[in-house]
């Protein structure tokens, strides 16, 4: 296990300070706000620790306020319903006495049913033969400024761009409204299905909003646009391991009124559709660039 992944597992290992109340920390990184994938993963852990049976099958979240990276986050769990087949939880993340994040999560016991899925995109390159993001960004660090340093630091998630084969900040000009990346935890994980879902929840927020800038030839590093996640929804269809390669197929159907919508399908390497993702984000463009 890499040190970066070990740090992620530490921040996901919440402290239970009272019944239904958990406390989480942020990594010692200089961020303006708490990373959305972090608070989503932590909130899902808090919900799951109050559930006696069933696997998480869906989560729907809203990002309400920027999180303060220098303070702990309190996660308050509301045990809305414990049913025979489904269990529902609501989690509110609090800092400075105010809600910064709200999550609804549902858990379902395994049972048989109909089976079908969309086909995994064909012709995807072998992830082990693709360069890492650090390798791709290294020759361009000066051009990327502060973002170059951020892209180059050790990360808990190994991301490899499949199609187009470069990170969004390195592309020149508009490109099709889709990107595909291989993702996996940068090391082996314990055999805890909830933890694997939380790690993928963390990873799912790393590249999704970037997709909304592709049709416009923009990137966050130029200062032309600023963005933030507004909401985030995930549906967990089948069991998977987050420490095995997963193909994250992302596209952006629409953007309007400073809001941009993106969605993603996450496939296991053998072609099973494991997770579906949808997110709307705030994307503001500097007035002089409009």
Secondary structure, DSSP 8 states (H G I E B T S, - for coil): --HHHHHHHHHHS-EEEETTEEEE---S---SS--HHHHHHHHHHHHHTT-SS-EEEEEEEEE-S---TTS-EEEEEEEEEE-SSEEEEEEEEEETTEEEEEEEEEEE-------------SS---GGGS--HHHHHGGGHHHHTHHHHHHHS--SEEEEEEESSS-GGG--S---SEEEEEEEESS---S-HHHHHHHHHHHHTTTTGGGGGGGGT--GGGSSEEEEEEEEEEEE-S---TTS-EEEEEEEEEEETTEEEEEEEEEETTS-EEEEEEEEEEEEE-GGG-
